[in-house]
Amino acid sequence: MEKNNKKVIRSWAFFDWANSAYNLVITSTIFPAYYTIITTTKEHGDQVSFFGRTFTNTALSNYALSVAYLVMVILLPVLSSMADYRGNKKLFMKLFTYMGGFACIGLYFFKLDSLEFGIICFAIAAMGYVGGVMFNNSYLPEIATPDQQDRVSAKGYAYGYIGSVLLQLVCFVFVLKPELFGIVDLSFPPRLSFLLVGLWWIGFAQISFRWLPASSPNHQAINKRVIHSGFQELAKVWKQLKHMEFLKTLLLAFFFYSMGVQTIMLAAAGFGEKTLHLGTAKLIAVILIIQLVAIAGAMLMSHFAKKIGNVKVLIFVVIIWIATCLCAYFITNEYQFYGLAAIVGLIMGGIQSLSRSTYSKYLPVNTPDTASYFSFYDVTEKLAIVIGLFSFAFIEEATGSMRNSILVLASFFIIGLVFLVLLRRVEVKLASADRHS
């Protein structure tokens, strides 16, 4: 497969363009605001009944996401080994794209009297997003040489941010100015937004499906017994990683700081709506700021990584995340929230992009098992999200405050920082060994 082909890289980046609309509208802005509003009632406050059991509304949505990610933690090893064996990871990309897209379309019918249906669609959409991203990520070492992977990874995130903001602006007009279109039912604009996300996701993904190459089957390395037990393939990757000190330490750091990064991204809108009472309009505006700043952040971090190295930049970014969590615990007004949002935007794109490209650059050269290696990477991230979201929801229900949950996230970042410092030592040791070899 030819690497650094501009058309292939552009089509790969368009997958981020397609699915990032889900991440912005469904997990970050309109859905959390709509969900919090319709599930907060005079009779029951913020308590909702889900299949006969009572939950705090925001805790329920976080629990639903954690279950969705846990299911994917179990499924991804099996599916990635099948993809490596058969060379059909594009087929799985399509499967998860359609699953997630149609689940978003299903959210068009979500109202308070169909809470169970809405939560199930919400969880299925998350599973579709996770699966599609994993298989798309696994293309990175196949389409770009190591020296280009930071740039290509950042390009993907930039496409994602731009595409999601464009659709968000369209949805923004419907949500904030329904009278312009003669809309009387105020639940219609957000539900229309969910429908548009599904159509956007499925529609633009066709660009990637058209130009991304089919991966090569790897019958020699993976036997049929492993196909039926993908965790053996995961165990094989782990055995290999145990002898790769850099990747092993990177994944440990990634595991802990991802608990914080991903949970903040998924829970920020609920915090702004429920704790600070920002309202839908201000909340959408804030998240848009985050997305726009994140485009610059991803490119900026890629630039600094070239100058001083990936690991140093990751250490610096995680320190900022820790400070951000501590500040978030004390904020009391919308302007402080705006300031933190700008900072989060700057470091959010950078840490995701650099994590992906750093992992990709240190994979074994010419390995045919890229889907399995990135399955391990994604399982690490998704397991971190499960723990992060569950911890956030549990602490909120136990203490009655999201602020206490934020302190727990700060502790995850601190542990991640410790492993990044150790990673820097490993990096220095490897560089020294290369100079003397």
Secondary structure, DSSP 8 states (H G I E B T S, - for coil): --SS-HHHHHHHHHHHHHHHHIIIIITTSHHHHHHHHHT-BTTTBTEEEETTEEEEHHHHHHHHHHHHHHHHHHHHHHHHHHHHHHT-HHHHHHHHHHHHHHHHHHGGG--GGGHHHHHHHHHHHHHHHHHHHHHHHTTHHHHS-GGGHHHHHHHHHHHHHHHHHHHHHHHHHHHH-GGGGT---TTHHHHHHHHHHHHHHHHHHHHHHHHS------TTTS-HHHHT-HHHHHHHHHHHHTT-HHHHHHHHHHHHHHHHHHHHHHHHHHHHHHTS---HHHHHHHHHHHHHHHHHHHHHHHHHHHHH-HHHHHHHHHHHHHHHHHHHHH--SHHHHHHHHHHHHHHHHHHHHHHHHHHHHTS-TT-S-HHHHHHHHHHHHHHHHHHHHHHHHHHHHHHS-HHHHHHHHHHHHHHHHHHHHHHHHHHHHHHHHHHH-
